[in-house]
Amino acid sequence: MADKKFVIPSKRYKGDTSVVSARLPIDMIKDLDKIAENTGRNRNEIIMLCLEYAIDNLDSDGKEG
């Protein structure tokens, strides 16, 4: 059996925070809650990880990064 590693990435953003409100479809919130439950993270952490991934992989005006 291959060795499985449990990896928790360090928090990328530190320091002051601000509250941002967003209207999301109920089905998306349910999906986020399922992911949070399955991973032991909270909804906010899942949303932040998704946003970090999107920012890191955004290709706007043909330029990466």
Beta strands, then each sheet from edge to edge (+ up, - down):
strand 1: 59-60
strand 2: 63-64
sheet 1: 1+ 2-
end
